[in-house]
Amino acid sequence: MKKSDISNKSQTDWERLDAMKDEDINLSDCSEVTPEMFASGVVRRGLKFNPKSF
């Protein structure tokens, strides 16, 4: 792939997203996050992925 094939310009319509209200967001296909899911979560910042830790 050539470097010219990649664009740094975002294709996100930020104006449309900024105008959206919370009620406009469809979350019907997202599962609910439970407190247990948060408790078992692992935050990793700046670390390389280590598949042996799973």
C-alpha positions in Angstrom: 0.0 0.0 0.0 1.3 3.4 -0.9 1.3 6.2 1.6 -0.9 8.3 -0.7 -3.6 5.6 -0.4 -4.1 6.6 3.2 -6.0 9.7 4.2 -5.6 11.6 7.4 -8.9 13.4 6.9 -11.7 12.2 9.1 -14.8 11.0 7.4 -16.9 11.5 10.5 -19.7 14.1 10.3 -18.8 15.9 13.6 -21.5 18.6 13.1 -24.2 15.9 12.9 -22.8 14.1 15.9 -22.6 17.3 18.0 -26.2 18.0 17.1 -27.4 14.6 18.3 -29.2 14.2 21.7 -28.8 11.2 23.9 -32.3 10.1 22.9 -31.2 10.0 19.2 -28.6 7.3 19.8 -29.8 3.7 19.1 -28.4 1.3 21.6 -30.7 -1.6 20.8 -27.8 -3.8 19.5 -25.5 -3.1 22.5 -25.6 -5.4 25.5 -26.0 -3.8 28.9 -22.7 -3.4 30.9 -23.1 -4.7 34.4 -21.1 -3.8 37.5 -19.5 -7.2 37.4 -18.2 -6.5 33.9 -16.6 -3.3 35.1 -15.1 -5.1 38.1 -13.4 -7.7 35.9 -12.1 -5.1 33.4 -8.4 -4.4 33.1 -7.1 -1.0 32.1 -3.8 -1.0 30.2 -2.1 2.2 29.1 1.1 2.3 27.2 1.6 -1.4 27.7 2.1 -3.9 24.9 -0.5 -6.7 24.6 0.5 -9.8 26.4 -1.7 -12.8 25.3 -0.2 -14.9 28.1 -2.1 -12.8 30.7 -5.4 -14.1 29.6 
